[in-house]
């Protein structure tokens, strides 16, 4: 670790958001792949969020260009990653995320699903049976090229085996094995989600076989930490631990492999890349409408410096953030799409007339870009629900 503590102000952190997250008008990109690379990944649990997060950071990029990057060029891949969350990441980064985060998740998922099969009494050797069904499913996908879960279950009847999901949850009950096993196989890097059946907001994905590229986990974690520090640093090491889902020991190991410096964030100890320099570009105040689960809004555990006092209106009980309105590096309100397609915007503080006018213009730009589609976040938050019902 480089000696000397570097003081980084909130203003500097917000300037980094403007440039490195492509949020200022002057920093918007013409390439969705470049945006995703610079942010490491876009949250992909809610399919619409991928498109809206890309829209907010690009100029002249339409839905077709985003779809092409995902499904024609395969420059972007949807995978289970940090914190057991679905992300869209650059194809070149898949082996890093797989080794750094997803392999550990896959091990837990296989143990859990094996126990479910064992408790259900489906086969004398639950582990062997599950392995056999998984291998048969991957072979089917290799032969077919792509298929939905329902199509695979017609060809492999064992996928229709009934298991109990979320037995301790009032919404749990008997379900087919299909979804759980496909999630497991994708976490193991054996299959990958492809083009959905339906529009750009659909969750009915097709699947295809994938080829794993092995990478040592230690090196992968160091590389992921390096990328996160450039995109989201300086920040407390606890934020990196939260974002990745690693243990404290894994975070220390990853940072020890990098040339990092200590930083002071208004009295909070933090780390940053030693070679990182302040953002020197002059950035005008900027407005942005970001979707639910946007990577910027979900980039840190400690969010006080950009969320302020608005957390109760913007987050659900599980910590998922809804659609947000930003002005010059901080959240000043939220937005939602009404049933008639209009974008309802509400500021939660007086940010001034320049901010109000700029955000209203962004709302109109978003309305035109969305067109006839209707967007309902997967995780509803108090302000979003209220605005959507207006």
Residue, then its C-alpha position, 0 to 999 in steps of 0.5 A: x500500500x502506498x504511504x500517505x493519506x489522500x483527501x477526497x471530497x464529496x465534490x470529487x466523488x461526484x465528479x467521478x460519477x459524472x465522468x466515469x459513470x457516463x452521466x454528464x451530458x459531455x461524458x455520454x458514450x456512443x457505445x453501450x459496450x463501452x458503458x458496461x465495461x466502464x461500470x463493470x456491469x449493469x444490474x440485469x435482474x429486471x430486464x428493462x433496467x439494462x436498457x434504461x441504464x444504457x439509455x441514461x449514459x449514451x447518445x444515439x443508442x436505441x433498443x436495437x443497438x442494445x439488443x445487438x450487443x446482447x444477442x447478435x454480437x454477444x459483446x455483453x452477457x447476462x450472468x449471475x454475479x456479485x451478491x448472487x445478483x444477475x448482471x449484464x457484463x462484458x463478454x471478456x469479463x465473464x471469466x473474471x466474475x465467474x471465478x471471483x464471485x459466481x463459482x462460490x455461489x454455484x457451490x452453495x446452490x448445488x448443495x442446496x438443490x441436492x438437499x432439496x432433491x434428497x429430502x423429496x426422496x426423488x432418487x437414492x443418490x440425490x447428488x448423482x441424480x442431479x448431476x446426471x440430469x444437469x449433464x443431460x440438459x447441457x447436452x440437449x442445449x448443445x444439440x438444439x442451439x437454444x431453447x426455453x426452459x419449457x422446451x427443455x422440459x419437454x425433451x428431458x422429462x426429469x426437469x418436470x420433477x416436482x420439488x418444494x420451493x421456499x417451504x418456509x415462505x407463504x408464497x412457496x410450494x411445489x414447482x418443477x425442477x426446471x428453473x432451479x436447475x437452469x439457474x444452477x447450471x448457469x451459475x456453474x458457467x455451463x449454460x447462458x441466458x440468450x434472447x428472450x421470447x417477447x419484447x425487451x422487458x420480457x423475463x422469458x429467456x432462452x438458454x444455450x450451452x456455454x464454454x467456461x474459461x478457467x481463471x484462478x480465483x485469487x487473480x480474478x478477485x484482484x482484477x475485479x477489485x481493481x476495476x471496482x476501485x477505478x469505477x467506484x473508488x475511492x471508497x471504504x473497503x466495506x463497500x467493496x465487500x458489500x458490492x462483491x459479496x466476498x468475505x473480509x479476508x477475500x477483500x484484504x487479499x484482493x487489495x493486498x495484490x494491488x497498489x492502493x493508497x489510503x484515502x480520507x472521505x470526510x473523516x471516513x477511512x477508504x482506499x483507492x488505486x495509487x495511480x488514480x488521479x482526480x477528474x480534471x475535466x470541467x463538467x457542467x451540472x448534469x441531470x439523469x433519470x436512472x432506473x431501478x437497481x441502477x449500478x450507480x445507485x447500487x454501487x456502495x453500501x454507504x450511500x449517504x453522500x448521494x442519497x441524503x435523507x431520501x432513502x425511505x422513499x426510494x428503497x424497498x424493505x430489502x434494500x432495492x432502490x427504485x427509479x431515481x432523479x439525479x442532479x449534479x451527483x446526488x439523488x434529488x427525487x424519483x420517477x415512475x411511468x404511469x399507465x398512460x405512458x407519461x413519466x411522472x417525476x417528483x423532486x424530494x427537495x428544492x434543487x433549483x429551477x435549472x435542475x427542475x427544467x433539466x430533469x423535466x427535459x430528461x423525462x420527456x426524452x425518456x418518454x419518447x425513447x420508451x415509446x409504447x412499452x410500459x415499465x414496472x420495476x420488479x421491486x416496487x418502492x414507496x415513491x415509485x408506487x405512488x407516482x405510477x398511480x397518478 
